[in-house]
């Protein structure tokens, strides 16, 4: 069966075979050991390596990038932060706009397939290898399961088995030792090209930027190590008599070098060793150079420095937050580029081969990370309440998205505002707990029941309403009113009645807001 995909004929029968295993020349490259171009790296050698990459030799660039990542702990740490940042985001396969029922079913199928793919997180991490090296290639493994062509895994392939087409530097092909190379099989690869910079693929990665501070940093680290090795040691000068043989000179030299570390040694009679002033100086120049290189690397990788290193002078909390926002902007850019690759190389093949609603490339499901950030509920909720009360019409869907609160479906139970009855019952329960030991609890309950009935009897209205009005003015007036109504009770009973009245007043206020 043939399917025309972007102009390339696809044989479904080829999906079961790995292209790298079928090509003997490519297979040989997979079994070769990587070169280590950073051994004895000099500015001239580095310029030569970058020039080879421009001419299509991606293996030279890839081996340089691997060496840099392996040997420089600072670069490895910063790249790890940026690459792992994408793993913390939720994602979803979304249907095209105004989807039909068939398109929704196909999208649900793709979501289910990708959620069950145990290899997908590894794929995401391997794809971000392109941040440093410009591109990352994962060879897809297909199987025919349950009458569907399914991607069951992928294998990350080293960049040194690829090269660029001689007539199209943006086109990556397999290096089979021919001039034009071998084109990648349709639906056989997930090829992620990451644009940290504009240009051809050999320039899009960060390796060309990071290689220069890596080189200068290595020089400074080497010089610092040599300085620390001789710091504080005296300068030794050996003197040999005229007519000394080469063997005697060599013996004196070994003694001079050994005395610095072993604090002892022997020399032939007639020879001398003079000790001059100790080697002095300071490590600050070397450390300054190393710090400059690492700050430059941090800025190139994550766009900031205060998320990694603080100098104690400019490392304020405000600046740290600004630098964190810069890193978040870079992460969002990484996510958007990954979305395009996953939609093109994973979602599209699965949909084209299995989707019942597939009718061409015009309407396709697309992969999307959830890049929204939850608003501060404590800050946004009062503002929303004020806006609603002033008449601003705010869609519920917008508010839910801002707060990242899912919209309930299928009559799902939801939290609600407590009713006035529930609030009142809570207050009554508290009131009962407060006065459960008092002998006049029955009278108080009767008053509360009258209030909560919604239609108070006239006798309660006639008695309580004046008291409540007086209580709103002052407790003293309420006490006087009680004394006039009940002249036969003593002061203690009046005080207890007034206390009850205060609670009744509070409940009355809760009922009537």
C-alpha positions, 0 to 999 in steps of 0.5 A, a space after each residue: 500500500 502506498 500513501 503520498 505524504 508531503 510528496 514522498 511515496 510511503 510503503 507501509 511494508 517498510 515501517 517494520 524495518 529500521 533504516 539504519 540496520 538495512 544500510 551497511 555503511 550507516 551500520 558501520 558508523 554506529 559501531 565506530 568510536 567517537 572522536 575526541 576533538 577537544 584533546 589538544 584543542 587550540 583556537 586554530 583547531 576549533 576554527 577548523 572543526 566549525 568550518 568542517 561542520 559548515 561544509 556538511 560534516 555534522 560528525 565533527 560538530 557532534 563529537 565536539 559537542 559531546 566532548 564539551 558536555 562531558 568535560 565541562 560540568 557547568 555546561 552539563 548542569 545548565 543544559 540539564 536544567 533547560 532540557 528537564 524543564 520541558 518534562 514538567 509540563 502537561 500536554 494534550 493532543 487537541 482536535 482541529 477547530 470545530 471538530 466533527 464527532 469522527 475527528 474527536 474520536 480520532 483525537 481521543 485515540 491519539 491521546 490514549 495511545 500517547 498516554 500509554 507510550 512508556 517511551 514518550 518521556 525518554 523521547 522528549 528528553 532525547 529530542 532536547 539534545 538538539 538544543 546543543 547539537 542543532 538536531 536530534 534524530 530518533 528512529 521510530 519502531 512500528 508494529 501492526 497491532 489490533 489492526 492498527 499501525 502503532 509506534 511502539 518505541 524509538 531509538 535515539 541515533 547519534 548525530 555522527 551518522 548524519 550529514 547535510 545534503 550538498 545542495 541543501 544545507 537544511 536537509 539532513 540525510 544519512 551518511 552512507 559515504 556517497 555524495 548526496 547521502 541517503 534520504 530518511 524514510 518517511 514516517 521512519 524518523 522523528 527529526 527535531 531541529 532546534 533553532 537556538 539561532 537562525 541559520 543552517 542546521 550546523 549553526 542552530 545549536 549552541 555548540 558554536 557559541 559554547 565552544 569558545 568560552 569552553 576553550 578559554 576556560 580550559 586554558 585558564 583552568 590549566 594555568 591555574 593548576 600549574 600556578 597552584 602546583 608551584 605556588 610558595 615553592 622556591 625557585 631552584 637553580 642548579 649549578 654544574 661545573 664546566 666539563 659536566 657530561 649530559 648524564 651529570 646534567 640530567 642527574 642534577 636536573 632530576 635532583 632540582 625538580 625532586 627537591 621541590 616536592 620531596 624536600 630532599 635529594 642527592 647531587 654529585 660532588 662539585 655541583 650546587 643548588 641555589 634557592 631563590 625567592 619563592 614563587 608568588 602571585 595570586 589566583 584571582 586573574 585565573 578565577 576571573 577568567 573562569 568566572 567570565 566563561 561560566 557566566 557567558 555559558 549560563 547566559 547562552 544556555 538559560 539566558 540568565 546568571 542569577 538562577 545559577 550563580 550569585 556574586 553577593 553584590 547584584 544577587 537581589 531577589 528582584 533580579 533573581 525573579 527577572 532572571 527566572 522569567 527569562 528562563 521561563 520564556 526560553 522554556 516556552 520557546 523550547 516547548 513550541 518547537 517541540 510541539 511542531 516536531 511531535 505533531 509532524 513526526 508522531 501525531 501526523 503519521 499515526 493519524 494518517 495511517 489509522 484515523 477514520 476522519 483523515 482526509 488530507 493535511 488540511 485538518 490535523 490534530 495537533 500536540 500541545 503543551 499546557 503552557 498556562 500558569 495558574 493565577 494567584 487565587 488569593 489575589 485574583 478572587 477579590 478582584 473578580 468579586 469586585 468586577 462582577 459586583 460592578 457589572 463586568 461580564 466575565 466568562 466562567 471559562 476564562 476564570 477557570 483557565 486563569 485559575 487552572 480549575 477544570 470545568 465540571 462535566 457529567 454532573 460532577 459534584 462541585 463545591 458550592 457557597 454554603 446556604 444561609 440555612 447551613 450557616 445558621 445551623 452552624 451558628 446554632 450548633 456553636 450556640 448550643 455548645 456554649 450554653 448546653 450547661 445553662 438551665 435556660 437553654 430551652 428558652 433560648 432554643 425557642 427564641 432561635 427557632 422563632 427566628 429561623 422559622 422564616 415567619 416569626 410569630 407576632 409575639 416574638 416580633 413584638 418582644 424581640 424586635 425592640 430589644 434588638 433595636 436597643 441592642 444595636 444602639 447600646 447594650 446599656 439600653 437593652 439592659 434597661 429595656 429588659 429590666 422594665 419588661 421583667 422587674 421581678 428578676 434579679 441582676 444575674 438573670 438579667 445579665 444572662 438574658 442580655 448575653 443570650 440576646 446578644 447571640 440571638 442578635 448575631 444570628 438575626 444578622 447572619 440570617 438577614 446578611 
